[in-house]
Amino acid sequence: MVGRAHKPTALASTPGLPPQPQVTFSDDNSRVTAVLPTGESLEVLLYGATVISWKDGAGDEKLWLSDAAKLDGTKAVRGGIPLVFPVFGTAPDHVQTSKLPQHGFARTSRWEFLGKSTSESESAGGAKAATSSSSSSSSAAAAAAAADQSVKLDFGLSSANLDDKTRALWPFAFSLIYGVTLNRDSLTTSLVVTNDDDKPFDCQVLLHTYLRVKDISSVSITGLDGASYVDKVDGAKTKTQSSGAVQITGETDRVYTPAAVPSAPVGVVEGGRAAFSVTRDSLGDVVVWNPWADKAAAMADFAPADGFRRMVCVEAGSVADFQTLEPGDAFEGAQTIAIGSRAAAA
């Protein structure tokens, strides 16, 4: 018989599983919500695979969504992160996309939810591996693991999912995989475009991100020094950004091609403090947009009327020109938006 001093202590030394991210569907299956154990949350409409909410652990919203946004699938969502594909704006002189509506069809199509995946950072794994035999250490390790978790939601859209009218406007076989990853202090969105056709097609991609700010008059955009840009408010003239941050003092609609590599962050500073940092992967352009008072007033789905003072769009994309994908080829682009101290570090 084994003496008491030598009995195993497995129950005491085995750490409990940390709380897991929760993913739920709305009653009508129109949206997916993900919540981390530490309180950060994400909400995505299947219509357009549009991210309509991203909150930090304190419940503070990071994205701007119009009070009048249509969330019932009747039109593109005003706010959040609409997906632009396969054309940015309209392109009447581009044969393949000339018949498409503004910003294409990805943001107005019903996407399929493909599934979720969760992960822990390396540091969380280390904390878990270093757990001692005490229950308090086990609890601490579990808490550390929960604090470093992330959740990724994947969505899909293909030519087979489009209605006949849309397929007639853009008759190419394709597939899109859109991933949305929620971390404690950042949000990553990535899009993979695959040409499933037997002929090449041209496309543009943009992540039309509406960031929430407190007061646009105290906001500046950094990281665009020396960048060439197209000023769509001034007759689409090509200009060069002077040194210093970009200030929003009126209607702004600019397509920047930063001189720095996409991994160099574009920052949003408010009141002298870093609010957001946007880093890009394979997305060479950045659109900066704010409609200001008159244009906002002309949009039926833009509310409240002074909402332009509490938002700025910093949009990562590949839109200065068209990308050509040969049969079987794929393009992947992504952005990571960091908040608070993480933005400052970036």
Secondary structure as the mmCIF struct_conf table of DSSP 4:
data_model
#
loop_
_struct_conf.conf_type_id
_struct_conf.id
_struct_conf.beg_label_comp_id
_struct_conf.beg_label_asym_id
_struct_conf.beg_label_seq_id
_struct_conf.end_label_comp_id
_struct_conf.end_label_asym_id
_struct_conf.end_label_seq_id
HELX_RH_3T_P HELX_RH_3T_P1 ARG A 4 HIS A 6
BEND BEND1 LYS A 7 LYS A 7
HELX_RH_AL_P HELX_RH_AL_P1 ALA A 10 SER A 13
BEND BEND2 THR A 14 THR A 14
HELX_LH_PP_P HELX_LH_PP_P1 PRO A 15 PRO A 19
STRN STRN1 GLN A 22 PHE A 25
TURN_TY1_P TURN_TY1_P1 ASP A 27 ASP A 28
BEND BEND3 ASN A 29 ASN A 29
STRN STRN2 ARG A 31 VAL A 35
TURN_TY1_P TURN_TY1_P2 PRO A 37 THR A 38
BEND BEND4 GLY A 39 GLY A 39
STRN STRN3 SER A 41 LEU A 45
TURN_TY1_P TURN_TY1_P3 LEU A 46 LEU A 46
STRN STRN4 TYR A 47 TYR A 47
TURN_TY1_P TURN_TY1_P4 GLY A 48 ALA A 49
STRN STRN5 THR A 50 LYS A 55
TURN_TY1_P TURN_TY1_P5 GLY A 57 ALA A 58
STRN STRN6 GLU A 61 GLU A 61
STRN STRN7 LEU A 63 LEU A 63
STRN STRN8 LEU A 65 LEU A 65
TURN_TY1_P TURN_TY1_P6 ASP A 67 ALA A 68
BEND BEND5 ASP A 72 LYS A 75
BEND BEND6 ARG A 78 ARG A 78
STRN STRN9 GLY A 79 GLY A 79
BEND BEND7 GLY A 80 GLY A 80
STRN STRN10 ILE A 81 ILE A 81
STRN STRN11 LEU A 83 VAL A 84
STRN STRN12 PHE A 85 PHE A 85
BEND BEND8 PRO A 86 PRO A 86
BEND BEND9 PHE A 88 GLY A 89
TURN_TY1_P TURN_TY1_P7 PRO A 92 ASP A 93
TURN_TY1_P TURN_TY1_P8 VAL A 95 LYS A 99
BEND BEND10 LEU A 100 LEU A 100
HELX_LH_PP_P HELX_LH_PP_P2 PRO A 101 PRO A 101
TURN_TY1_P TURN_TY1_P9 GLN A 102 HIS A 103
STRN STRN13 GLY A 104 GLY A 104
BEND BEND11 PHE A 105 PHE A 105
HELX_RH_3T_P HELX_RH_3T_P2 ALA A 106 THR A 108
BEND BEND12 SER A 109 SER A 109
STRN STRN14 ARG A 110 ARG A 110
HELX_LH_PP_P HELX_LH_PP_P3 TRP A 111 TRP A 111
STRN STRN15 GLU A 112 GLU A 120
HELX_RH_AL_P HELX_RH_AL_P2 GLU A 122 ALA A 129
TURN_TY1_P TURN_TY1_P10 ALA A 130 ALA A 130
BEND BEND13 SER A 133 SER A 134
HELX_RH_AL_P HELX_RH_AL_P3 SER A 135 ALA A 147
TURN_TY1_P TURN_TY1_P11 ASP A 148 ASP A 148
STRN STRN16 GLN A 149 SER A 158
HELX_RH_3T_P HELX_RH_3T_P3 SER A 159 ASN A 161
BEND BEND14 LEU A 162 LEU A 162
HELX_RH_AL_P HELX_RH_AL_P4 ASP A 164 LEU A 169
BEND BEND15 TRP A 170 TRP A 170
STRN STRN17 PHE A 174 LEU A 182
BEND BEND16 ARG A 184 ASP A 185
STRN STRN18 SER A 186 ASN A 195
BEND BEND17 ASP A 197 LYS A 199
STRN STRN19 PHE A 201 LEU A 207
STRN STRN20 TYR A 210 ARG A 212
BEND BEND18 LYS A 214 LYS A 214
HELX_RH_3T_P HELX_RH_3T_P4 ILE A 216 SER A 218
STRN STRN21 VAL A 219 THR A 222
BEND BEND19 GLY A 223 GLY A 223
TURN_TY1_P TURN_TY1_P12 ASP A 225 GLY A 226
STRN STRN22 SER A 228 ASP A 231
TURN_TY1_P TURN_TY1_P13 LYS A 232 ALA A 236
STRN STRN23 LYS A 237 THR A 240
HELX_LH_PP_P HELX_LH_PP_P4 GLN A 241 SER A 242
BEND BEND20 SER A 243 GLY A 244
STRN STRN24 VAL A 246 GLN A 247
BEND BEND21 GLY A 250 GLY A 250
STRN STRN25 THR A 252 THR A 257
BEND BEND22 ALA A 259 ALA A 260
TURN_TY1_P TURN_TY1_P14 PRO A 262 SER A 263
BEND BEND23 ALA A 264 ALA A 264
STRN STRN26 VAL A 266 GLU A 270
TURN_TY1_P TURN_TY1_P15 GLY A 271 GLY A 272
STRN STRN27 ARG A 273 ASP A 281
BEND BEND24 SER A 282 SER A 282
STRN STRN28 ASP A 285 ASN A 290
HELX_RH_AL_P HELX_RH_AL_P5 TRP A 292 ALA A 297
TURN_TY1_P TURN_TY1_P16 ALA A 298 ALA A 298
TURN_TY1_P TURN_TY1_P17 ALA A 300 ASP A 301
BEND BEND25 PRO A 304 PRO A 304
TURN_TY1_P TURN_TY1_P18 ALA A 305 ASP A 306
HELX_RH_3T_P HELX_RH_3T_P5 GLY A 307 ARG A 310
STRN STRN29 MET A 311 LEU A 325
TURN_TY1_P TURN_TY1_P19 PRO A 327 GLY A 328
STRN STRN30 ALA A 330 ILE A 339
HELX_RH_AL_P HELX_RH_AL_P6 GLY A 340 ALA A 345
#
